[in-house]
Amino acid sequence: MIKPEKLSFTEIRILADEFRDKFCPNDEFPMPIEEIVEFDLGIEVRPVDDLRNKADLDAIISSKLNIIFIDKMLMENHRFLFRYRFALAHEVGHFVLHSNKMKRLKFGSIEEWIEIRSQFDEDDLMWFERQAMEFGGRLMVPRDILVAEVMPLKDKIQSYYDTYPDGGYEVIADFIASAIHKRFEVSADVVKRRIINEKVFELLGF
């Protein structure tokens, strides 16, 4: 079975930034991930009925790297737009980070992928998924733009610290992410993870 390279988050973030510079050189914001996937990378986005229940995944990139299978509900229901966008970014993470590994799997159907995935070592699977998640998060929520969005909320952050001294970093990140996530067109949970992973509050002196 294939094994992931143990890339550091720093290395992954550099690759995500380089990808963004290449395909979004004018800092278009929010990230036009759908257009990049379909027109720049030439990847077909193909809806699949009930993919989430079948595979416990929102999306899967094919071993030939030319199709992203995605849960039909995410693709067709505007209520899930933010989740859909991040699912694409996550699969782009696999495309960039794991293309050589994916090509060796040679699965021809969702069912074959489910069977192959069940044979992965749990630690290896976690590495693959965490790496793609970090790439997708950095791509969709660039650090410089995130800091610029959080900066005007310093007084609010301080008030949260004063009001909830035992609330902890994650609770306050929840409040801030909920206030700004729509600017990035991703979920509040994605932005919360970026605030924490990028140590944004520490950068602002908290």
C-alpha positions in Angstrom: 0.0 0.0 0.0 1.2 3.5 -0.7 2.7 5.6 2.0 2.5 9.4 2.4 5.6 11.6 2.5 5.8 13.3 5.9 5.6 16.9 4.7 5.6 19.6 7.3 2.8 22.1 7.5 5.3 24.8 6.5 6.2 22.8 3.3 2.5 22.3 2.5 1.8 26.0 3.0 4.6 27.0 0.7 3.1 24.7 -2.0 -0.4 26.1 -1.5 0.9 29.7 -1.8 2.9 28.8 -5.0 -0.3 27.2 -6.4 -2.3 30.3 -5.6 0.4 32.6 -7.1 0.4 30.5 -10.3 -3.4 30.2 -10.8 -4.6 33.3 -9.1 -1.8 35.9 -9.7 -4.0 38.9 -9.2 -5.1 37.8 -5.7 -8.7 37.3 -6.8 -10.8 36.9 -3.7 -12.7 34.7 -2.8 -10.5 32.0 -4.4 -12.2 31.0 -7.7 -11.6 27.3 -7.0 -14.3 26.0 -9.4 -12.9 27.8 -12.4 -9.3 26.7 -11.5 -10.3 23.1 -11.2 -12.3 22.9 -14.4 -10.6 25.3 -16.7 -7.0 25.6 -15.5 -6.4 22.0 -14.3 -8.9 20.4 -16.8 -10.5 18.3 -14.1 -14.1 17.2 -14.6 -16.4 17.7 -11.5 -18.8 14.8 -11.6 -21.8 14.5 -9.1 -22.4 11.2 -7.5 -25.6 10.3 -5.7 -25.2 9.8 -2.0 -21.4 9.7 -2.1 -21.1 10.9 1.5 -23.0 7.9 2.8 -21.3 5.5 0.4 -17.7 6.5 1.1 -17.8 8.8 4.1 -16.3 11.5 2.0 -17.6 14.6 0.3 -15.4 14.1 -2.7 -12.8 11.8 -4.3 -10.3 12.5 -7.0 -9.8 9.7 -9.6 -6.5 7.8 -9.8 -6.0 9.4 -13.3 -6.5 12.8 -11.6 -8.9 13.9 -14.3 -12.2 13.6 -12.4 -13.4 14.8 -9.0 -16.4 12.8 -7.9 -18.4 14.9 -5.5 -21.6 14.3 -3.5 -24.4 15.4 -5.7 -26.2 17.2 -2.9 -23.2 19.5 -2.3 -22.9 20.3 -6.0 -26.6 21.0 -6.6 -27.8 22.6 -3.4 -26.7 26.2 -3.0 -27.0 25.8 0.8 -23.9 23.6 0.7 -21.8 26.0 -1.5 -19.1 26.7 1.0 -18.7 23.0 1.8 -18.6 22.2 -1.9 -15.9 24.8 -2.5 -13.7 23.4 0.3 -14.2 19.8 -0.9 -12.8 20.9 -4.3 -9.8 22.6 -2.6 -9.2 19.5 -0.5 -9.1 17.3 -3.6 -6.7 19.9 -5.3 -4.5 19.2 -2.2 -4.4 15.6 -3.2 -3.8 16.5 -6.8 -0.7 18.7 -5.9 0.7 16.7 -2.9 -0.1 13.1 -3.8 -0.5 12.8 -7.6 2.3 10.2 -7.9 0.8 8.1 -5.1 -2.8 8.4 -6.5 -1.7 7.2 -10.0 -0.4 4.0 -8.5 -3.8 3.0 -7.0 -5.6 2.5 -10.4 -9.2 2.3 -9.1 -12.0 2.3 -11.7 -15.0 2.9 -9.5 -16.2 4.4 -6.2 -16.6 0.9 -4.9 -13.1 0.0 -5.8 -11.8 3.2 -4.0 -13.8 2.3 -0.9 -12.2 -1.1 -0.9 -8.7 0.3 -1.4 -9.2 2.9 1.2 -10.2 0.3 3.8 -6.8 -1.3 3.4 -4.9 1.8 4.3 -3.0 2.0 7.6 -5.0 4.4 9.8 -1.9 6.6 10.5 -1.1 6.8 6.8 -4.7 7.7 5.9 -4.7 10.4 8.5 -1.4 11.9 7.1 -2.9 11.9 3.6 -6.1 13.6 4.7 -4.5 16.1 7.1 -2.0 17.2 4.4 -4.8 17.8 1.9 -6.9 19.6 4.5 -4.0 21.9 5.4 -3.3 22.6 1.7 -7.0 23.3 1.0 -7.3 25.5 4.0 -4.2 27.6 3.2 -5.4 27.9 -0.4 -8.9 29.1 0.4 -7.9 31.2 3.4 -4.6 32.9 2.6 -2.7 34.0 5.7 -2.2 37.6 4.7 -5.9 38.1 3.9 -7.0 36.2 7.0 -4.8 38.5 9.2 -6.2 41.6 7.4 -9.8 40.4 8.1 -9.1 39.6 11.8 -7.1 42.8 12.5 -10.1 45.2 12.7 -11.7 42.8 15.3 -8.9 43.2 17.9 -11.2 45.1 20.3 -13.8 42.4 19.9 -11.2 39.7 20.5 -10.1 41.5 23.7 -13.7 41.7 24.9 -14.1 38.0 24.4 -11.0 37.3 26.4 -12.3 39.6 29.1 -15.8 38.1 29.1 -14.7 34.5 28.7 -11.4 34.2 30.5 -11.7 30.5 30.8 -13.2 30.0 27.3 -9.9 29.3 25.7 -8.4 30.0 22.3 -10.8 27.8 20.4 -14.0 29.4 21.8 -12.8 32.8 20.8 -11.7 31.6 17.4 -15.3 30.2 16.9 -16.7 33.7 17.5 -14.3 35.4 15.1 -14.6 32.7 12.4 -18.4 33.0 12.4 -18.0 36.8 11.8 -15.7 36.6 8.8 -16.0 33.2 7.1 -18.5 34.4 4.4 -15.8 36.6 3.0 -13.8 33.5 2.0 -16.9 31.5 1.0 -15.9 28.6 3.1 -17.4 27.3 6.4 -16.7 28.9 9.8 -15.0 25.7 10.8 -12.5 26.0 8.0 -11.7 29.6 9.0 -11.5 28.6 12.7 -8.9 26.0 11.8 -6.9 28.6 9.9 -7.0 31.1 12.8 -5.7 28.4 15.1 -3.1 26.8 12.7 -1.7 30.1 11.6 -1.6 31.4 15.2 -3.3 34.6 14.2 -4.2 35.7 17.7 -0.6 35.4 18.8 0.4 37.4 15.8 -1.9 40.2 16.9 -0.5 40.2 20.4 -3.0 38.0 22.3 
